[in-house]
Amino acid sequence: MYLISKNINALIIATAAFTANFVNAEQPTIDAIELAAQQNNVSALTEIAGTAKGYDAALVNYRLAIAHNIMGEKDKAISLLDNAQSILSDTQLSADKSEINALLAQVYGYRIAIKPITGAYYGIKSTNALETAFESDESNPRVHLINGIIAYNTPNIFGGSKQQALKALNKSLNYYQTDENVGYQWGHAEALVWRGLTHLALNDVQSALHDWQTSLEIAPNYAWPQMLINNNQD
């Protein structure tokens, strides 16, 4: 009996080790990633990246890529995007398919932001991933958020549009009110920042300031909207 129990325990441990990279996303880890990203806390993000698995690892690598790119470390940023892309492209990843493909679309999109010359290649990949995300769950607020970010950043001659971005971000914020996808909930405050940027691009400064202030009400320590408010107040 002891030998049987010992073998079963060994099998459980081995199975846990094998599936460690394919665990579902965990909301406390997601929250920690977002808080660190909002405060530009690279050391905290790096620490989380050392233990995060599965979807969480992809998200923290994406957030770290943004931080390192802002610091001018483009090669490091691309390496981190490689990590995120590899995780999200793994067919064995046990995670919500809409969430996987939404984040993957943004990872591809951020590659273009770093190296615009790759736009033709990664633009198609981003579009395909986003379409798959929509097909999986059209009510996912992060899908509409990323659709809005892409529309905002894509030049008009390549199909981008600030009006299209505003429409997508409005949908995103509506769906955030009923977001029940626990374990993947991130981006609400960020969606308000992007909508504010879109309002600003459309010469509606007051709506932009209102969105950024609302973003701070959701995430009081969010550095980005506070900077935008400071830079755009009379």
N, C-alpha and C positions, 0 to 999 in steps of 0.2 A: 504493500500500500504506500509506504513511504517513497519507494522508487517511482511509482506511478505519479504520485503528487509532485515529486521533484521534477520529473520529466514534463509534466503539464506546466509547472511554473516556468521552466526553462523555455518551453514553447511560447508561452505568453510574453516573456521578456524578449525573445527573439522576434516575435511578430511585431511587438511595439517598436523595436528598433528598426525593423524593416519599413514600417509604415510611418516613421517619424516625419518624413518629408511630405507626407500626403495627408496630414491632419487638416480638419476643417478650421476655418478662421475662428479666432477667439476675440470677442469684443473687448475685453480688458487690454489685450495686446494692441488691438487696433486703436483704442483710445490713447494708449501711451505713445504710439507712433505719431498720431495726429497732434497730440499736445507738444511733443518734442519738435515736430516739424513747424508748428505754428510759432514756436519760440526760437526757431533757428538753432536748436540745440543739437549740434552735430555729434557731440560726444554721447549724448543719450541715445540718439538714433543708431550710432555705431554699436553701442552696448546691446541694444535690442536686436540688431542684426546678427549678433553673435549667438543668439539662442532661438530666434524666430524660425518657424518652419512653415512650409506650404505657402498659402496665399499671404499670410502675414509677412513672410520673408520677402515675397515679391513686392509688397507694398512698401516695406521699410527700405528696400534697395532703390525703389523708384524715388522715395522721398530723399534719400541720401544723394541720389544722382542730381536732383534739383539743387540741393545745398552745395555740392561740390562744383556744379556748373556755375552757380552764382559766385563762388570763390575763384573762378577762373580755371578750375582744374577739369578741363574738358575730357581728357583721357580717362581720368578716374570716374567721371560721370558716365561715360560710355561703357566702361567696365561694369559699373553697377547696373546699368540698363541691360547689359548682356545677362547678368545674373537674374534680374527680374523676368526678362523674356524667356530664359531657359526654364525657369520654374513654371511660368504660366503656360508655356507650350508643351509641358509634359502631360501626355495623355493619361497618366496615372494620377494626376493631381485630383484629390478628392475635395472639390469645392464647387460652389454654385457656378454654373456655366455662364450665366449672364454676367456675374461679377468678374469671373476670370477674363472674359473677352472684353469687357468694358475697360478694365485696367490694362489689358494687353494693348488695346487700341490707343490708350494714352501713352504707354511706353513707346510704341512706334511713333506716335506724334511728337514726343519729346526728343526722340532721336533726330527728327527733322528740325526741331528748334535749335539743336546743337550744331547739326550739319545740314543746312538747307539743301546742299547738293544731293542729298539722299532722298529728297522729297518724292521723286517719281517712284522709287522702289518702296519706301516705307509708307507712302501715302495710300497705295493700294492695299497693303497689309492692314493698315489702320482702318480703312473703310470696311474691309471684309470682316475684321474682328468686331467692329461696331455693329455691323448688320447682323452678325451672329448673336451678339448681346441683345439686340432689339428683338430678334426672333425668340430668344429664350425667355425674356421678360420685359415687355414694353413699359411696364410700370416702375421699373428700377430707376430711382432718381439719379444714380451715378451714371447710368447710360446716357441720360439726357444732359447731365453736367458735362460729360466728356464730349458729347456731340456739340454742345455750346462752345466749349473751349476750342475745339477744332474749327468750328465755323468762325469764331472770333479771330483766330490766328492765321487762317488760310486766306491768302490774297484773293480779291474779287475775281481776278482773271482765272483763278483755279477753282472757283466755285464757292469761295468763302463769302460771308455776308454778316455784317453786324446786326441787321434785322433778323436774320436766320438765327444768329447766336442768341439774341434776346428772346426769341420764341422758344428755343430749346431750354434756356435757363429758366424761363417762366414755368415751363413744364416740370423741370427738375425740382424747383422749389415747391411746386404744388405736391409732387410725389413725396418729397421729404416729410411732408406733414403726416403721411400715412405709411412711412417706411417701417416695415416689419421684418426686414431681413437682418435679424440680430446675428452678430458675428462679422458683419460686413459694413456696418454703419459708419460711414465717414463722408466728408465733403459738404455737409450742410452749410457751414460757415464759409467755406471756399466758394460755393455756388453764389453766395451773396456778393463776395468780392468780385467774381467774374461778371455778374450782372451789373454791379456798380461800374466796372471798367467799360462794359458795353454801353451803359447810359452815358458815361463820360465821352466815349467815342461818338455818340449821337448828340452831343452838346447838351445833355440834360444833367447838369452838375448837381442840382439839388437831389434828384433821384439817386445819383451815384453816392452822394454823401449819406443819404438815408440808408442805402443798402450796406454801406461799410459800417455804419453805426450799429445796424441790426446784427451784422456779422460779429461785432465785438460783444454784443449782448449774449450771443451764443457761445463765443470763445473769447473771454475777456483779455487773455494774454496773447492774442493773435497779433503779431507784429506787422503783418502786411496791411490789413485795413487801417490800422492806426497810422502807418506811414502815409497811406493814400489820403487819409483825412487831413493830416498835417500839411501835405503838399497841395491840397486843392481847396482849402478854406480861404476865404477872403482875408 
